[in-house]
Amino acid sequence: MSLREISNKKIETYTPSRDSQKKPTDLSPDHMTQGISKIMTTNLSTVTPEEDLLVAWKLMSELGVHHLPVVSAEGELIGILSDRDLARIGHQITSFFVKDIMTKRVIIASEETSVSEVIQVMINEKISSIPVLDASNKIKGIVTDTDILKSLC
């Protein structure tokens, strides 16, 4: 499996738990086995961990996105900020920085990871996006549940 997990700046191979071995319905063998790079979003905006949370929220609102990759000064993925993270803190948005609430345990994929693998992990882990990294661990894109649904049309 070419999915990996990034946590505390260490990248590890993603190993699904025994309970997460459910497989999604196979809609089209060719479509489901193609690399995720064919359907991922590549025009990304990112934030740094030191960014004011209000600025990040405004950016998400303006772009109409639910996830912002969080990158270090060197451009390495270190987390993700989601609308779920924002919902956890409610109206206290002006009191935080991105690093205070971002998700640090991020499951990542390579450009060659199949659509089927990504769907399986998204279902089992109850997540709606997976960042896609290249061989040098730089972010190349993100695949969301919306990207997957659009690819079926």
Sine and cosine of phi, psi and omega as CSV:
sin_phi,cos_phi,sin_psi,cos_psi,sin_omega,cos_omega
0.00,0.00,0.70,-0.71,-0.06,-1.00
-0.99,-0.17,0.23,0.97,0.10,-0.99
-1.00,0.08,0.61,-0.79,0.01,-1.00
-0.74,-0.68,0.18,-0.98,0.01,-1.00
-0.84,-0.54,0.69,-0.72,0.06,-1.00
-0.93,-0.38,0.80,-0.60,-0.04,-1.00
-0.47,-0.88,0.80,-0.60,-0.01,-1.00
0.81,0.59,0.67,0.74,0.06,-1.00
0.91,0.42,0.20,0.98,0.04,-1.00
-0.91,-0.41,0.79,-0.61,-0.01,-1.00
-0.99,-0.12,0.78,-0.62,-0.03,-1.00
-0.80,-0.60,0.34,-0.94,0.09,-1.00
-0.95,0.32,0.68,-0.73,0.03,-1.00
-0.99,0.15,0.81,-0.58,0.04,-1.00
-0.86,-0.51,0.92,-0.40,-0.01,-1.00
-0.92,0.39,0.52,-0.86,0.05,-1.00
-0.96,0.30,0.25,-0.97,0.00,-1.00
-0.86,0.51,-0.58,0.82,0.00,-1.00
-0.95,0.32,-0.27,0.96,-0.10,-1.00
-0.98,-0.22,0.50,0.87,-0.03,-1.00
-1.00,-0.02,0.18,0.98,0.04,-1.00
-0.92,0.40,0.63,-0.78,0.00,-1.00
-0.95,-0.30,0.65,-0.76,0.07,-1.00
-0.95,0.31,0.35,-0.94,0.07,-1.00
-0.89,0.46,0.73,-0.68,-0.02,-1.00
-0.99,0.10,0.96,-0.28,-0.06,-1.00
-0.98,0.19,-0.64,0.76,-0.01,-1.00
-0.42,-0.91,0.89,-0.46,-0.06,-1.00
-0.82,0.58,-0.69,0.72,-0.01,-1.00
-0.91,0.41,-0.70,0.71,-0.03,-1.00
-0.90,0.44,-0.67,0.74,-0.11,-0.99
-0.96,0.27,-0.37,0.93,-0.02,-1.00
-0.99,-0.13,-0.11,0.99,0.02,-1.00
-0.93,0.36,0.39,-0.92,0.03,-1.00
-0.92,0.40,0.56,-0.83,-0.06,-1.00
-0.90,0.43,-0.33,0.95,-0.01,-1.00
-0.88,0.47,-0.36,0.93,-0.01,-1.00
-0.95,0.32,-0.42,0.91,-0.08,-1.00
-0.85,-0.52,-0.12,0.99,-0.07,-1.00
-0.94,0.34,0.39,-0.92,0.11,-0.99
-0.99,0.11,0.79,-0.61,-0.04,-1.00
-0.94,-0.35,-0.28,0.96,0.02,-1.00
-1.00,0.04,1.00,0.03,-0.16,-0.99
-0.96,-0.30,0.52,-0.85,0.26,-0.97
-0.94,-0.35,0.61,-0.80,0.01,-1.00
-0.79,-0.61,0.23,-0.97,0.09,-1.00
-0.75,-0.66,0.29,-0.96,0.09,-1.00
-0.99,-0.17,0.33,-0.94,-0.01,-1.00
-0.90,0.44,-0.42,0.91,-0.04,-1.00
-1.00,0.09,-0.06,1.00,-0.03,-1.00
-0.90,0.43,0.63,-0.77,0.09,-1.00
-0.89,0.45,0.73,-0.69,-0.07,-1.00
-0.88,0.47,-0.57,0.83,0.03,-1.00
-0.89,0.45,-0.65,0.76,0.04,-1.00
-0.89,0.45,-0.69,0.72,0.01,-1.00
-0.90,0.44,-0.67,0.74,0.02,-1.00
-0.89,0.46,-0.69,0.73,0.04,-1.00
-0.88,0.47,-0.65,0.76,0.03,-1.00
-0.89,0.47,-0.70,0.71,0.04,-1.00
-0.87,0.49,-0.67,0.74,0.00,-1.00
-0.91,0.42,-0.72,0.70,-0.01,-1.00
-0.89,0.46,-0.64,0.77,-0.04,-1.00
-0.99,0.11,-0.27,0.96,-0.04,-1.00
0.93,0.37,0.62,0.79,0.00,-1.00
-0.91,-0.42,0.35,-0.94,-0.01,-1.00
-0.96,-0.29,-0.10,0.99,-0.06,-1.00
-0.61,-0.79,0.65,-0.76,0.13,-0.99
-0.78,-0.62,0.86,-0.50,0.10,-1.00
-0.90,0.44,0.62,-0.79,0.03,-1.00
-0.96,-0.29,0.84,-0.54,-0.07,-1.00
-0.85,-0.52,0.46,-0.89,0.07,-1.00
-0.97,0.23,0.09,-1.00,0.05,-1.00
-0.87,0.49,-0.44,0.90,0.01,-1.00
-1.00,0.07,-0.03,1.00,0.02,-1.00
1.00,0.05,0.19,0.98,0.02,-1.00
-1.00,0.06,0.64,-0.77,0.03,-1.00
-0.93,0.37,0.79,-0.61,0.03,-1.00
-0.82,-0.58,-0.09,1.00,0.02,-1.00
0.04,-1.00,-0.09,-1.00,0.07,-1.00
-0.58,-0.81,0.62,-0.79,0.06,-1.00
-0.95,-0.31,0.81,-0.58,-0.03,-1.00
-0.85,-0.53,0.26,-0.97,0.07,-1.00
-0.89,0.46,-0.45,0.89,0.07,-1.00
-0.92,0.39,-0.64,0.77,0.06,-1.00
-0.87,0.48,-0.69,0.72,0.00,-1.00
-0.90,0.43,-0.63,0.77,-0.01,-1.00
-0.90,0.44,-0.51,0.86,-0.01,-1.00
-0.89,0.46,-0.51,0.86,-0.08,-1.00
-0.99,-0.14,-0.15,0.99,0.07,-1.00
0.89,0.46,-0.74,-0.67,-0.10,-0.99
-0.99,0.13,0.05,1.00,-0.03,-1.00
-1.00,0.05,0.42,0.91,-0.14,-0.99
-0.86,0.51,-0.50,0.86,-0.04,-1.00
-0.98,0.20,-0.11,0.99,-0.05,-1.00
-1.00,-0.08,0.04,1.00,-0.16,-0.99
-0.75,-0.66,0.31,-0.95,0.19,-0.98
-0.95,-0.32,0.27,-0.96,0.00,-1.00
-0.81,0.59,-0.70,0.72,-0.05,-1.00
-0.87,0.49,-0.39,0.92,-0.03,-1.00
-0.95,0.30,-0.48,0.88,-0.09,-1.00
-0.79,-0.62,-0.09,1.00,-0.04,-1.00
-0.88,0.48,0.43,-0.90,0.10,-1.00
-0.99,0.13,0.83,-0.55,-0.05,-1.00
-1.00,-0.08,-0.42,0.91,0.05,-1.00
-1.00,0.01,0.97,-0.22,-0.08,-1.00
-0.86,-0.51,0.81,-0.59,0.10,-0.99
-0.99,0.11,0.75,-0.66,-0.07,-1.00
-0.84,-0.54,0.32,-0.95,0.03,-1.00
-0.77,-0.64,0.31,-0.95,0.16,-0.99
-0.99,-0.13,0.21,-0.98,-0.01,-1.00
-0.90,0.44,-0.38,0.92,-0.02,-1.00
-1.00,0.02,-0.18,0.98,0.01,-1.00
-0.84,0.54,0.71,-0.71,-0.05,-1.00
-0.96,0.27,0.43,-0.90,0.07,-1.00
-0.85,0.53,-0.66,0.75,-0.01,-1.00
-0.86,0.50,-0.71,0.71,0.02,-1.00
-0.88,0.48,-0.69,0.72,-0.02,-1.00
-0.90,0.44,-0.70,0.72,0.02,-1.00
-0.87,0.49,-0.71,0.71,-0.02,-1.00
-0.85,0.52,-0.72,0.69,-0.02,-1.00
-0.92,0.39,-0.67,0.74,0.00,-1.00
-0.87,0.48,-0.65,0.76,0.03,-1.00
-0.92,0.39,-0.77,0.64,-0.09,-1.00
-0.93,0.38,-0.57,0.82,-0.03,-1.00
-1.00,-0.06,-0.07,1.00,0.00,-1.00
0.84,0.54,0.74,0.67,0.04,-1.00
-0.86,-0.51,0.35,-0.94,-0.06,-1.00
-0.87,-0.49,0.16,0.99,0.09,-1.00
-0.39,-0.92,0.46,-0.89,0.07,-1.00
-0.65,-0.76,0.88,-0.48,0.09,-1.00
-0.91,0.41,0.53,-0.85,0.00,-1.00
-0.91,-0.41,0.83,-0.56,-0.03,-1.00
-0.92,-0.39,0.46,-0.89,0.10,-1.00
-1.00,0.04,-0.07,-1.00,-0.06,-1.00
-0.89,0.46,-0.42,0.91,0.01,-1.00
-1.00,-0.09,0.29,0.96,0.05,-1.00
0.90,0.44,0.46,0.89,0.11,-0.99
-0.99,-0.12,0.61,-0.80,-0.04,-1.00
-0.95,0.31,0.77,-0.63,-0.01,-1.00
-0.95,-0.31,-0.39,0.92,-0.03,-1.00
0.04,-1.00,-0.15,-0.99,0.06,-1.00
-0.57,-0.82,0.63,-0.78,0.09,-1.00
-0.92,-0.39,0.77,-0.64,-0.03,-1.00
-0.88,-0.47,0.21,-0.98,0.07,-1.00
-0.86,0.51,-0.55,0.83,0.04,-1.00
-0.91,0.42,-0.67,0.74,0.05,-1.00
-0.85,0.52,-0.67,0.74,-0.02,-1.00
-0.91,0.41,-0.71,0.71,0.01,-1.00
-0.90,0.44,-0.66,0.75,0.03,-1.00
-0.88,0.47,-0.58,0.82,-0.03,-1.00
-0.93,0.37,-0.30,0.95,-0.02,-1.00
-1.00,0.10,-0.21,0.98,-0.04,-1.00
-1.00,0.08,0.00,0.00,0.00,0.00
